Amino acid sequence: MTLLSVRQHLVELSGRYDLVVDAINWANNGADFFIQAGQRWLDRSGIIQKSDSKYYKVLAEGAWYDLIPNCRNIKEVWISNSDGNKWKLNKRELGDMLYFSASNEHIVNESLIPHDVRGDNVLKDPGQLTKGSPINYTPVVIRTMPEALGVVTIDRFGPAIYTDATQDHYNLDGIVFLPPAKPGHVLEVTGQFYQPKLAINSDKNFWTEQEEFILVLAACRAIEVTMRNQQGVADWESAIRSETVGMELDLIEEESAEARGMDG
């Protein structure tokens, strides 16, 4: 199914024909707002296992950060190399990571640093660290004030400013990993991700392909939210729960099978 079919079914089920231009081509006249709101609510509800996903990125030589799209939260970060080895990165504070890496390379000469800023407050520009195999990571704040549209600032160290001018920060999460990567490393992030946004008639995602009816119900719920109809919201949520019971049972059965296998 596509966004167009979801839009048509939403209008027919809700009776809100004002949300399309006409009932022939079913062009959007407000329906997509509720479909997108319903999808966002479903993604956040965590009612399906598909919200857990993996993100892969082949790292360029010297890479020490990455921007991850549509990420709700990060659970684990892994690195693999060209030798076929793979390991899980340790989550640490950014200051600890930078000071640890710089100190190990003897880049930080504490005798030249004022006493009041020695220790964990002394950070080194990651771009100057020796390349290796990343072992630590940390999430980082990538929003700056005032906001600069079209530019993401990862960090700055004096005159060195690290930015990405290809996209805005709104749907991105940033991570830093150290030491900077040598050639041949692949980043793997496990977490929960939003499904791709439905924007044009032909767009598809998990919800349109596998659970279109649930997406339509969630869009109907979103309509009732804007009408401040608490009973209507509760009724649609009850309908959604009844539709997702089978999905939850499938997940429970899968987890039970895994537990039995490990016990065996």
ABEGO torsion letter per residue (X at the ends): XBAAAAAAAAAAAAGBAAABABAAAGBBAGAAAAAAAAAAAAAAAGABAAABBBBBBBBBBGBABBBBBGBABBABBBBBBAAGBBBBBBBBBAAAAAAAAAAAAGABBAAABBAAABEAABBBBAAABBBBBBABBBBBBABBOBBBBGBBBABBBEABBBBBAABBAAABBBBBBOBBBBBGBBBBBBBBBBBBBBABAABBBAAAAABAAAAAAAAAAAAAAAAGBAAAAAAAAAAAAAAAAAAAAAAAAAAAAAAAAAAX
